[in-house]
Amino acid sequence: MNELVRKIEIDPNETEQLLAREWLVTNGLGSYASGTISGAVTRRYHGFLIAALPTPLGRIVMLNHLSEHVRLSDGTRVWLGAEEKASGKLDLPVASYLKEFRLEDGLPVWRFEIGDVTIEKRVLLPHLQNTVHVNYRLLCCADRVRLKLRPAVHFRHHEDPVNREMTEPYVLHAIENRLELSSSQNFPPLRMMFYGERSVFTIEGKKLQNIYYRIEAGRGYENVGDLWSPGYFGVDLAEGQQATLVASTEDWNSIRALSSDEAYEAEIERSRRLLLAAAPEARASVAAELVLAADQFVITPSGRVEDAARAHAAGEEVRSVIAGYHWFTDWGRDTMISLEGLTLTTGRRTEAEWILHTFAHYVRDGLIPNMFPEGENEGLYHTADATLWFFHAMDRYLEITNDRTALEIILPKLLDIAEHHLKGTRFGIGVDPRDGLLRQGAEGYQLTWMDAKCDGWVVTPRRGKAVEINALWYNALSLLGEWVSELKGEEAARPFKEQARQAYRSFNERFWYAEGGYLYDVVDGEDFREDAACRPNQLLAISLRHAVLDKSRWESVINVVREKLLTPVGLRSLSPDHPDFKPKYFGDLRARDAAYHQGTVWAWLIGPFIDAWLKVHPEDRAGARKFLEGFVPHLDEACIGSISEVFDAEPPYTARGCIAQAWSVAEVLRCWVKTAD
C-alpha cells in the first residue's frame, strides 16, 4: 500500500496561514497533541501532551510547549518556532525556515531548511499510551549542528484558563537520563527522556511570561498566561542522525519499552491495518485520509474504570466516541450519528458493537446520556434525540453485520426506551396520545441537537413537536416493529406498528407547510404555534430508512433545502431569508451561541442531504459526489487532514468551532464511499 501524504507548501509571505492551520495527533484514549504548524500556541488546548487521566482528573495539559533552537557550525543561532506576546508583537522566524508541512499516514512532519541544513521533525503518540515522541532528524548538512529544546509546562485541566495560577515550584528529579517533573497538585509527574548521541540536560529554571493566545482572545476568554521551564536539552547532530524527546505520564517501563523508531513503525503499521480493514472504496486518496482522521475519535475512555471492568467481565472492551477536538467529550447524539462512518465504513464492526453495548448500559428512564462530563463517571441525560438516534445506529449496525445476537441482547433496552416515550419520561419527553407525535421541552433545557445555551438563555428552545424528533420517532417505531416481529412474533409487534401508523398520518397532516413547499420546524410550539423557519432538520423526514414524509413531497423539500441551505461544506442551520439569520459564527460565547444554529453551516448535515438526494434521484451518484467536493480543499485548512465542526454561512465559509469533529468526518467519509463509482 502506498504512503498516504498530504503536503502543505509554505509561503513565507502568508504568515497568517502558519497560525490558522493546525495539526492534531491522538492516542485512542482521548489524549492528544495539537498546535499550529508555526509552533505558536494560540489556544489553551495546544500542547505536545494533553493526557487523558482517570476520573476525576480528565484531560490535563502536561507538556505545553517546546522552544526549538539550532546552532550552526559557524555559530549562527536559529529559532525554529514562533511566539506572540501580550503586546500583540508576533515573532515568526519560522516563516523563513519552514519549507513544508505534511501528513504522512496521518502523522505531522515539518521540514526546515536553513541554508544547506535540512531538519525534519515528527510528532506521534503511541496508541493507548499517554506518551509523546517528538523526533528530529538531520537530513542534510556538511557539518554538525547543535539542537536545543526547552520544554515548558503549566499543569492544568485543558479547559482551565491560561492565566490560572501556576502552582510553584515544580520539583525536578533526575536519574541518569531520566527526568521527572512534579507539582504540588494531584497530577502525575511528567517523565521525560531525551535520546541522542551525547545529549545533555542543563538545569536552568525559567518562567516564560505573557504568552498571548490569540484564538482565546477572539473567543472572549482569558488569553495571556505564563509557562515554566526546568531547563533545556542539547544534542549534537551529524547528517543522518536523529534525536527524540519522549514525554509521558506512564511508568518508566512503559516509556522505555519502545524506541522512537519502534514507536513510529508500530504507528505506521497500525495505520496500514486500519486502511486494509476499511471498505475497498475507502483505501485510497481522500477517503483513506478520512479513515485515519476517523480513527482519532474512537476511544477507550480511560477514566471510567467501572465501564472497563464491566466490559472485561463480559469478554468485551469499552469503546466510545470523542465528539470533537479539542473540547468535547463523548456525546450520545454525536456517537450514534457518527457510528456508521467511524466504525462500519472503516471495518471496525466489533468496536461498533462495543459502543452500542456501552451506551445501552447507560439507558436511564428510557434515555441514553447526552454527554459524559470531563472527569466524571455518570452521564447527563438532557436530550430528546440522542436516544432515537440509538435506533438508527443499531439499524445501520445490523444492516452491515446481521448480528442477531446483539439484537437479542439490546432489544430489552430498546423496548424500555419505547415504553418510557409512550408513557412520558424526563424533560417533558413523551407521546401526545391525541396524535401519536412526540413532544419535548423543559424550561431552561436545550433538548434537540440545536442546543446552544448561554447564561440561562436557550437560543433555539424548539419546545413542542420538532420535525426531526418525530422523524426519528417514526423511524424508531418502524424499526422496533420489525425487530419485535422477528424475535417475538407479529402479535407482540402490533402495538409499535400501530403507533407508527398513527405518527405517520399525524406527521403528514401537521408538518406540511404548503405555502413554502417544505416542512414546519416545530408544531405545537411556544403558545401552540407552528414554526415555519426553513431548517435542515426536515431532511430526516426523508433520509432515514423509514421516511415519515409522504413520497409525493420529497422533491419539493429537497429543492427548497438545496436552494436555501446547501453550501460547499454542509448545510446552513437556518435560511438566509429568516430575520434571525446570522452569517458568521464569531466573537465571544454569547455572540457565537446566538449564531450556532441560526445560519452557521454544519458539515455533518451533508450526510442526510445526500441520503435524501439519492432517494429522490437514485441514479445520480455522480451528482451526489459533487456535493462533497468542497470538503477536499478544506483538508488543507484548519486542522490539516480533518474536517471542522462548523463554518460561516456565507463565502468564504471560514471554518469555525472544533478543528476536528467526529460527525463531520464520519458523514463525509460515509457519503464518499456511498457515492463511489
N, C-alpha and C positions, 0 to 999 in steps of 0.2 A: 504494500500500500504506500502511495507517495506521501511525502511530507506535506502537511497542511500548513500553508504560510499565508499570512495577511501582512503586507508591507505598508508602512506609512512613511512616505518621503517627507523629509523635514525641510521647510522653507524658513531660513533664519530670519526673514522679514515678517513672518507670520507668528509672532510671539504669543498672540492670544490663543492660537491653536495648541501651543505647547501647554497652556494652562487649562484649556477647555477639554482636551482629550485625556481620558483616564484609563487605567488598567485595573484588572481585578484577578486575583488568584484565590482559590478556596481549597478546603481540605476535606469536605464531606461531613464536617461536624457543625457547620455554621460559622467556623472561623474564616478569616480572610486576611489578605494583604491587598492594599489598594493605594493608589496615588495618581498624580498627574504624570504624564510622560516626561514633563520637565524636571520632576523631582520636587517642585514646590508643593507644600501642603496647603490645600485650600479648603478642606473640610475637617471637621472634628473627627471624622471617621477614617481619615487617612493614616496609614502606618504600615509597617512591614510585618507586624504580627498583632492582630486583634484576635485573641484566643477565646474560644467558646469553652467556658469552665462550668463545672457542676453547680446546680442550684445551691445557694441563692446568688451566686456571683454573676452568671450570664457572661456576656461578651466584654472582655477587658482589653483596653489598649495597653499592650506590653512593650512593644518597640515602636516608637512613634516616628523616628527619623534617622537617616544616615547622611552625614556630611561626607562627601567623597572628594578627595584631592589627589592629584597626580603630580609628582615631581619628576621632571625630565632630567636627562643626563647632564644638560647644560645648566641645571639649577632652576629653570623656569617652573613655576608652580601654577597649576591649572585646577580650577574648581569645576567639577562636573555637574553640580546641582543648580538649584535656584532657590531664592528666598525673597519673601515680600515682607517688609517691615510695617509696623503700625502707621508709619508716616505715609504709607502708600508707595514708597520707593521700591521698585522691583529690580532685584539683582538677578540677571538671567544670562550668565555667560554660557550656559549650556546650549544656547541657540547657535553659538558659533561652532560647537564641537559635536553636537548630536546630529549625525547624518542620517540615521534610520532608526525607526522603531518598528518592530514586527512581532506578530504572534506566530510561534512555531508550535503546532499541535496544541494551541490554546495557551501556551506559556509566553510571557513577555520577554523580549530581548531588545536591548539597546546597543547600538553601535556608535562609538565615539571615535572621531578622527582628530588628532592633534598633531599637525604636521605629518611626519611619517609614522606616527604612533597610532595603532588601531586597537581599541579595547572593546570587548563585548561583555555585557552584564546580563545576567539571567536571575529570575526570581521564581522559586517554587515552594509549595507547601506539601510535604509528603502526605499521602492520603491517610486520614484518620489520626493525624498527629498534630498537636499544637506546636509546630516547629516550622521555621522558615530557613531556607537556604538562599543566600544572596551570593552569587558566583561572579567572579571577574576573571577574564582570560585575555592575556596579551597576545593578539593575533599577529601583529607586525610591528617590529621595531629593531633598529640596528643595535641599540644599547639597552641596558636595563633601565627600568623606571621604578619609582617608589610610589606605592599606593598607600594612602592614609584614609582610614574610615573612623569617623567619630559617631558612635551611637548615642541617641538622645531619647530620654524617656519622660513620661508623666503617666504613671499607672493610674487609670481611671476607667469607669464604665464608659463604653463607647458613645453613649448618649449624653454623658455629662458635658457641661460647657467647657470650653478650652481654658477658661480662666478659673476653673475650680482650684481651690487652694492646694498647692502641692505639699504632700506630707514629706518633710525632710527631717533628717538626712536619709538618703538611700545608703544602704550598707553594702559594701563590696567585699566579697570573699574570693580569693584567688588560690587555686590549687593547680600547679603545673600550668597547662594551657587552658584550664577551665575557670570560668568566671561565674559568680552568682551575684546578682544584684537584687537586694531585698528592700522592702519598705516596711513601715510600722503598721500598715493596713493589712487586712486579712486577704492579701493576694499572694499567690505563689511567687517564688523568686523567678527572675528571668535568668536563665542559664545561657551562657554564650561560649562558643569556641571559634577560633579562627585558624583555618587550615591554610598553610602556605609555607614555602621554604624560608627559613629563618625569620618567621613572623614574630612580632613582639607586641606587647600591650603596655602603653605608657599611662600610668595613673595621673590624671590631671582633671580633677573635678571642675566643672564649669557650667554656669547657667546660660542658656540661650534665651534671651529676653525679647519680649514684644514681637513675637511671631504673629503675622497677620493671616487670618483665614478668610479669604475674600468671598467664598461662596457662603460661609456662615453669615458674613456681613450682609450679603444680598438677601438672605432668607430671614433677616431680622433677629439673629441670635448673637450671643457673645462671640467676639471674633478676634480677640488679642490674648495670647497666652504665652507662658514660658515652658521651656523644657530643661531637663538637667542631663548632663553627660558625665560619666565617671572617668573618661579618658579616651584614648584612641588606639586603634590597631594600626600597625605598619608592616609592610612586606615589600621586598624587592621582587620584581618580576622580569624574567627574560622572555624572549619570543617563544610562544607555545606554552608558557607556564600559566597556572591559574591559582587563585586564592578564593576561599569561601568563608563567609561569616555564617555561622549557624546559631540561631537564637531560638529558645524553646522554653516552655513551661513543663515539659516532660522530664522524667528521671534521666539520669546520665546514661544508664544502659540503653534506653530507647534512643537517646540522642546520638550515641556513638555507634549504633547498630548499622547505620547506612552512611557510607561516604557520600560526598557530593555527587560523584559520577554515578554511584549506585542509585541514589535517590532520583536523579534525572532519568536514568534508564528505566527505572520502575514506573515513573510517571508517564514516560512516552509509551511504554508497553501497555499501561492501563488505558491510555487514550486510544491506542490501536484496537484493543479489545472492545472498547465502547463503540467504535465505528463499525467493527465487524458484526456486533450484535444488533445494530440498528437496521431498520428497513433498508432494502437494497437501494431505494431511491434517495436515501439519506447518507450515503457513504462517501460522497464527493462534494466538492465545491461549497456553495453557501449552506446547503443542508448539513453537510458534515461539520462545518463550523458551528452551526446551531446545536448539533448533537453534543459537542463539547461544552457549549455555553449552557445547555440544559443540565448537564452534569453538575454545575455549580449550585443548583437549587435543591437537589435530592440529598438529604442529610440523615445522619444518625444523630438524633438530638441528645447530645452528651449530658445535658443537665438533668434530664428526667430519668433518674436511676430506676424508679419503680416501673416505668414503661419497659426498660430493657430487661428487668428481672422477669416481668410477666411474659414478654415475648420469648425469652430464652426458655422459660418453663414449657412453653407450647412448641418448642422446636423452631422458633422463628427469630427474626431480628426486627427491631423497631426502626421505622423509617418515617420521615415527614418531609415537608417541602418548605424551604425558606421562600417567603413571598417576594422578597426583593432586597437587593443590597443598595444602600448599606443598612438601613434602619429597621426593616421589617423582620418579624419572627415568622413562625409558621402559622398561617391563617387557613381556616377551614374552607372558606369560599375559594380562595386562590388555589388551594391544593386540589380541590375537586375539578375546577375548570382546567387546571394545568395537567392533571394526571395523565390524560391520553398523550399529549405531546411530549411530556417529560419522560414518561416511563414506557408507554405502549408503542409509540412510534420508534422509540430508541431500543426496543427489545428487552426492556428491564421488567419483564412481567412479574417475576417473583417479588420485586420491590413494590410494584403496584399493589399486589395483594397485601403485603405488609402494611402499606399506607392505609388501605381500606380497613384492615383489622385494627390498626392503631386508632383511627377515628371512630370506628364502631364501638370500641370500648368506652369512649367518652360520651356516648349518647346519654343525655340527661333530659327528662321531661320532653322527649321527642325532638331534641335539638342536638346538633353537633356543635363543638366550640367555634365561635367566630375567630378566636385567636388565642394563642398562649403567650401571656406577657413575658418579657425578658426576665429570666432568673426565677420563674415560678413553675410549680408543678401542675396547677389547675388552670383550665381554660376559662375564658369569658364567653357567654352564650348569647350575646345580644345580636342575633342575626335571624332574619326571616328567610333567607335564600340559600345559605350555605348547606343546610340540611337537604334541601331539594336538589341541589347540585350533586349531593352524595348519590342520589338515584341515577343521575346521568353518568357519573363516574363509574358506578357499578355496571351500568349497561354497556359502556364502552369496554370495560374490562372483560365482561362476559362475551361480548361480540368477538373479541380478538382471541381470548383464551379458551372459551367454552368450559370454564372451570365451574362445574355444577356443585362441587363440594363447597367451594367458597360461598356460593349462593345459599346452600342449605345452612351454613354456619351463620351468615349475616342476615338471612331473611327474618328471624325473630326481631332483630333491631329495626328493620325496615317496617315491619308490621306495627311495632311500638311507635315509630315515628308517625305513621299514618293515623293511628288511633288518637294520639295526642293532638294532631292537627284537626281531626274531625271533632274532638271534644273541646278543643281550645287549650292553649298552653301559655307559656310566659309571653310577656310583652304584647299582649293583645293579639297574638297569632292564633287564628282559628277560622274554621269554615263558617260562612254565613249560611244557615240552613235554608234560607229563602231562595238562594240562587246557586248554592254549591261553590261559590267563589271564595278564595282565601283572602282574608283581610289581615292586616297587621298594623301595629302602631302603638307606641307608648310615649308619653310626654318625656322629652329630653333624650330620646334614643334615636339613633340612625340605624335602621334595621336592614335596609337593602344595600346593594353594592355602592349606591350613590350615597356614601356615608360620611361626608365632610361635616365636622362639628368643631366649633371654636368658642370657648368660654360660654358654654351653655347654648350657643346658637346652632341649631340644626339647620344647615343651609338648604338642603333639599329633603324635608321630612318624609314626603311621599306616603303619609299615613292614609290608610284606606285599602283599596284593592288595586295593587300595582300590576302593570301589564306583564312584566317578566316573571313576577311571583306566581301569577296564575298560569302562565305558560309552563313554568316549571312544575307547578302543582298538577296540572293535567298530564304532563309527561310522566310524573312520578306515579300517579294513579293508574295510568295505562300500563306502565311497566310492571307495577305491582300486580295488576290483574293478570298479566301474562305469567309472571313467576309463581304466583299462588296457584293459578290453574295448573301449571306444570307439576308443582310439588304437592299440592293439597287437594286438587280437583276443582272442577268448574263451580260447584256449589259454594265453596269457600271463597272463590274469586269474584262471585257475582256482586257483592256489595261495592267492591272497588270499581268494577266496570260500570255499575250504575252511577256511582259518584262521578266518574269520568264523563259519562254521557251528559249528566246534568251540568257539569262545569263547561263542557264544550258548547252546549246550547246557550248558556248564560253569557259566556265569553263573547260569542259572536253577536249576541243581541246587545251587549252592554259596551263593548270596547270599540266598535267600528265608528270612526269619526268620518262620516260621509262627506262633509264639506271639504276636508283636507285630503281624503283618499288614503288615510293611514289610521293608526290606532291611537286612542287616548292613552296617555301615560298612566293615569290613575283614574279610577271611577270610585264613587262614594268616598271622595277625599275630604279635605277640610270643608266643613259646612255642607257635606254631602254633594260637593260639586265634582264635575269632571275636569281633568287637567288635559288640555289639548296640546301641550308642549310637544314638539316633534323631537323625540329622543331615540337613541338606538336600541333601547330596551325592547321595543316591539319586535325586533328581529327574532327573538327567541320563540315567538309565536309561530314562526316558520321553520327555524333552523334545527330545533330539537327533533329527535327521532319521531316522536308523536306530536305533530304540529296541531296546535289548538285552533289556529285560524283557518277558516274555510278556504280551500284552494283557489276559489274564484277571486280572492282578494290579494293573493300573494304578490302578483306582478305589480299592482298599484303601490303596495307598501315598499317593495324593493326599489321601484323607480323614485319614490319620494326620498327614501333614505339615501340613494345614490346621489341624487341632486343636491340635497341639503346637508348631508352629514359626512359623506365619503371624502377622505383626503389620501395622499400617497402613503401615509404612515398610520392608518387606522381611521376610526370614526370619531367625529365630534360628539360630545355628550349632549349638545343642545344645538338646535338650528340657529344660524346667524340672524334670522329674521325675528327671533324672540327678544323681547325687551331686556331680559336678564342675561343675554349672551355676553360672555367675556372672552376676548380674543387671545389674551395672554395669561399664562399661569406663572406669576412672578410676584416678588415682593415678600413682605412679612407673612406670618402664619395666617392672619385674618384675610389678607388680600389673596393669598393662594387658596385658602378654603372657599372663598367666595367664587373662585373660578374653577375649582377642581372638577365639578360636574355641570358647569354652566357654559360649556363650549369646548373646554380642553379636550384634546384628541387622546383617545386611549388605543394603544396598539392592539390589545387583546381582542377588541371588538371586530377586527378584520376576520377572525375565525367564524363567528356567527354570520357575518355578512356573506362570506364565501360559501358557507353551508347553505344559506338561503338562496344565494345566486344560483348555485348548481341544482337546487330543487326546481327553480323556475327555468333554468337553462342547462339541462343535464348534459348536453353535448359540448358545452363551452368551457372546457378545462383550460384551454389556451387563454381565453378572455379572463377567467378567474385568476390565472397565474399573473396576469398583468397587474392585478390589484396588489400584488406582493412586491412588485419591482422597486417601489420606493424605499423598502427596507434595506436593499442591498447597499446603496451609498451610506445609509445610516450606520452600517457596521464599521465604518471608518470614523465615526463621530462618537461623542460622549464616551461610553465605555467601549473600547475597541473590541469588536467581535461579539458584542451582545446587543440587546435591544432595550431601550429605556421604557420607563413606566408610562409617561405621558409626553405630549408635545403641545406647543401653542396651536391655536385653532386656525391661524392664518399663516401664509408664507412669511418666512422660510420654514415654518413648522419646527421651531427650535425645540430640541429635546429638553425635557424637564423631569423633575421628580427623581425617583430612584434611577441610578445609571444602568441597572440590570434588573429586569423584572421577570419573574417566573412565567406568568401567564402571557406576557408579550412574546417571549422566546417560544413557549410551548405552542401557542396558536399559530404563529408564523411557520414554525417547523412542521406542525401537523398539516397545515394547508399547503405548504410547499410540496410535501410528499403526496398529498391528495390530488394536487393539480399537475403532477408529473406526467410526461408523455407515456 
